Amino acid sequence: MRKLSRLVVLSLFLATSFVLISCSNKNDPAIKICKEFIKKAATGDKTLKDIIDFESAAQKYGTSEQEVIKKEGAEKWNTIKDDMVTTILSTFAPLKNNYASAFKDFKVEEKGVDYWIVSYLNPAKERKMMMVKQRDGKLKAYFFKR
């Protein structure tokens, strides 16, 4: 009888673990921030700039916020950020009315200490990736190609 009860408890524990693992990917904070990024970009929400990881964007082009500010000033850095936001908003604008159904199959491809690589299917059925990093205690996202 003891063996049977142990087996039942173990089975319930495994079933619960599988349920939690399968649900946890949908509730992952990195996936949530990617979906928020796409929603704000598609709907033209200017607060998109609050969740863009501008530092990762600058690093992708071989520079950093500090370098730009040092060489060209803070005004130039703010102009670069505004241009980036405008470009992203115009890229996603055609999806304004169907962004929720256009982007699917979000999953965490890689997870490090302070970053996530999240992939998703875009409307062209291409798998794209976004990098999410923790900056200043908040999650920030940026396009990422691999």
C-alpha positions as CSV (number, residue, x, y, z in Angstrom):
1,M,0.0,0.0,0.0
2,R,2.9,2.4,0.8
3,K,4.5,1.8,-2.5
4,L,1.2,2.5,-4.3
5,S,0.7,5.8,-2.4
6,R,4.3,6.8,-3.1
7,L,3.7,6.0,-6.8
8,V,0.6,8.1,-6.8
9,V,2.3,11.0,-5.1
10,L,5.2,10.8,-7.5
11,S,2.9,10.7,-10.5
12,L,1.0,13.8,-9.3
13,F,4.2,15.6,-8.7
14,L,5.4,14.8,-12.3
15,A,2.1,15.8,-13.8
16,T,2.1,19.1,-11.9
17,S,5.7,19.8,-13.0
18,F,4.9,19.2,-16.7
19,V,1.9,21.5,-16.4
20,L,3.9,24.2,-14.8
21,I,6.7,23.9,-17.4
22,S,4.4,24.0,-20.3
23,C,2.6,27.1,-19.0
24,S,5.7,28.9,-17.8
25,N,6.9,29.6,-21.3
26,K,3.7,31.5,-22.1
27,N,4.1,33.5,-18.9
28,D,7.8,34.2,-19.3
29,P,8.5,37.9,-18.7
30,A,10.7,38.0,-21.8
31,I,7.9,36.8,-24.0
32,K,5.5,39.3,-22.4
33,I,7.9,42.2,-23.1
34,C,8.3,41.0,-26.8
35,K,4.6,40.9,-27.2
36,E,4.3,44.4,-25.6
37,F,7.0,45.7,-28.0
38,I,5.1,44.4,-31.0
39,K,1.8,45.7,-29.8
40,K,3.2,49.2,-29.1
41,A,5.0,49.2,-32.4
42,A,2.0,48.1,-34.4
43,T,-0.4,50.5,-32.7
44,G,2.0,53.5,-33.0
45,D,2.3,53.9,-29.2
46,K,5.2,56.4,-28.6
47,T,5.9,54.8,-25.2
48,L,7.6,52.1,-27.2
49,K,10.8,54.0,-26.5
50,D,10.5,53.1,-22.8
51,I,11.1,49.4,-23.5
52,I,13.6,49.6,-26.4
53,D,17.1,48.5,-25.4
54,F,18.9,51.4,-27.1
55,E,22.3,50.3,-25.7
56,S,22.0,46.8,-27.4
57,A,21.0,48.6,-30.6
58,A,24.1,50.8,-30.5
59,Q,26.4,47.9,-29.7
60,K,25.0,46.1,-32.7
61,Y,26.3,48.9,-34.8
62,G,29.7,49.0,-33.1
63,T,29.2,51.9,-30.7
64,S,27.7,52.7,-27.4
65,E,25.6,55.4,-25.8
66,Q,28.6,56.9,-24.1
67,E,30.6,57.0,-27.3
68,V,27.9,58.8,-29.2
69,I,27.4,61.3,-26.4
70,K,31.1,61.9,-26.0
71,K,31.7,62.4,-29.7
72,E,28.5,64.1,-30.8
73,G,26.6,65.1,-27.7
74,A,23.4,64.0,-25.9
75,E,21.2,65.8,-28.4
76,K,22.6,63.5,-31.2
77,W,21.9,60.4,-29.0
78,N,18.3,61.5,-28.4
79,T,17.9,62.1,-32.2
80,I,19.2,58.6,-32.9
81,K,16.8,57.1,-30.4
82,D,13.8,59.1,-31.9
83,D,14.8,58.0,-35.4
84,M,14.9,54.4,-34.2
85,V,11.5,54.6,-32.7
86,T,10.0,56.2,-35.8
87,T,11.5,53.5,-38.0
88,I,10.2,50.7,-35.8
89,L,6.7,52.3,-35.7
90,S,6.6,52.7,-39.5
91,T,7.8,49.2,-40.0
92,F,5.0,47.7,-37.8
93,A,2.3,50.2,-38.8
94,P,0.7,48.0,-41.5
95,L,-0.1,45.5,-38.8
96,K,-2.1,47.9,-36.6
97,N,-5.4,46.0,-36.8
98,N,-4.1,42.4,-36.7
99,Y,-0.9,42.4,-34.7
100,A,-2.4,40.0,-32.1
101,S,-3.0,37.3,-34.7
102,A,0.0,38.2,-37.0
103,F,2.7,37.2,-34.5
104,K,2.7,33.7,-33.1
105,D,4.7,30.9,-31.6
106,F,6.8,32.9,-29.2
107,K,9.4,30.9,-27.4
108,V,12.6,31.4,-25.4
109,E,15.5,30.1,-27.5
110,E,18.3,31.0,-25.1
111,K,18.5,32.3,-21.6
112,G,21.6,33.8,-20.0
113,V,22.2,35.6,-16.7
114,D,20.6,38.9,-17.8
115,Y,19.2,38.3,-21.2
116,W,16.8,36.2,-23.2
117,I,16.6,35.5,-26.9
118,V,13.0,35.1,-27.9
119,S,11.9,33.9,-31.3
120,Y,8.5,34.3,-32.9
121,L,6.9,33.8,-36.3
122,N,6.1,37.0,-38.2
123,P,3.3,37.4,-40.8
124,A,5.6,36.2,-43.6
125,K,6.0,32.9,-41.7
126,E,9.7,33.7,-41.0
127,R,11.2,33.1,-37.6
128,K,12.6,36.3,-36.2
129,M,14.4,36.9,-32.9
130,M,14.3,39.6,-30.3
131,M,16.8,40.1,-27.5
132,V,15.5,41.0,-24.1
133,K,17.9,42.4,-21.5
134,Q,17.5,43.6,-18.0
135,R,18.6,47.3,-17.8
136,D,18.1,49.6,-14.9
137,G,15.8,47.0,-13.2
138,K,13.5,46.8,-16.2
139,L,13.2,44.5,-19.2
140,K,14.1,46.1,-22.5
141,A,13.9,44.5,-25.9
142,Y,15.5,45.0,-29.3
143,F,15.5,43.3,-32.7
144,F,18.1,40.6,-32.9
145,K,19.2,38.7,-36.0
146,R,21.2,35.6,-35.7
